[in-house]
């Protein structure tokens, strides 16, 4: 069953536990299908939260026979490099640096990283190498927020230590 078809079946179970199902990634592995569910909650996500959702979703799969064959189920928090699945996710992170992997090339590229500047019903606009790239949402295979790390700053009046050689 495709991720798009699974999501409406899994989402009520996840919501019933007090979490939001952000999205599902599927990946074929030699030992079967990997289903990775990303969940979020008002207080963030703990390992215990992931375990609760894993148990309930696994039970749902078995009772309703939703996944045929061997599968591996992973439940994860979105993390700092949070994936973007839905239009509202893109809207929420407008202004952030994002990394896109595309199904089809746009301007000869299948991977883009830049600042997400606009989002509408069918496309996003990314500023990449000082150019605007319009990318249809349907062309995006995978999207993630690129975490911004603060520069390590040296307090005023102190120079960084030099390595001693000897």
VENJO-V655191 format. One record per pair of residues at least 12 apart in sequence whose C-alpha atoms are under 8 Angstrom apart, sorted by the first residue. I is the first residue (numbers start at 0). J is the second residue. If there is no record, write none. Layout:
[[I J] [I J]]
This chain:
[[0 65] [0 66] [2 23] [2 24] [2 25] [5 65] [6 22] [6 23] [9 56] [9 59] [12 55] [12 56] [13 38] [13 52] [13 56] [16 52] [17 40] [18 38] [18 39] [18 40] [18 41] [19 38] [19 39] [19 40] [20 36] [20 37] [20 38] [20 39] [21 36] [21 37] [21 38] [21 39] [21 84] [21 85] [22 36] [22 37] [22 38] [22 84] [22 85] [23 35] [23 36] [23 37] [24 36] [30 69] [30 70] [31 68] [31 69] [31 70] [31 71] [32 69] [32 70] [32 71] [33 70] [33 71] [33 72] [33 73] [34 70] [34 71] [34 72] [34 73] [35 72] [35 73] [35 74] [35 75] [36 72] [36 73] [36 74] [36 75] [37 74] [37 75] [37 76] [37 77] [38 74] [38 75] [38 76] [38 77] [39 76] [39 77] [43 76] [44 76] [45 76] [49 74] [49 75] [49 76] [50 74] [52 74] [53 72] [53 73] [53 74] [57 72] [79 144] [79 145] [79 146] [80 143] [80 144] [80 145] [80 146] [81 143] [81 144] [81 145] [82 141] [82 142] [82 143] [82 144] [83 141] [83 142] [83 143] [83 144] [84 141] [84 142] [86 118] [86 119] [86 120] [89 115] [89 118] [89 123] [90 117] [90 118] [92 115] [92 144] [93 114] [93 115] [93 116] [93 117] [93 118] [94 114] [94 115] [94 116] [95 114] [95 115] [95 144] [95 145] [96 112] [96 113] [96 114] [96 115] [96 144] [96 145] [96 146] [97 112] [97 113] [97 114] [97 115] [97 142] [97 143] [97 144] [97 145] [98 110] [98 111] [98 112] [98 113] [98 142] [98 143] [98 144] [98 145] [99 111] [99 112] [99 139] [99 140] [99 141] [99 142] [99 143] [100 139] [100 140] [100 141] [100 142] [101 138] [101 139] [101 140] [101 141] [102 138] [102 139] [102 140] [103 138] [103 139] [105 132] [105 134] [111 127] [112 125] [112 127] [113 125] [113 126] [113 127] [113 128] [114 126] [114 127] [121 135] [121 136] [121 137] [122 134] [122 135] [122 136] [122 137] [123 135] [123 136]]
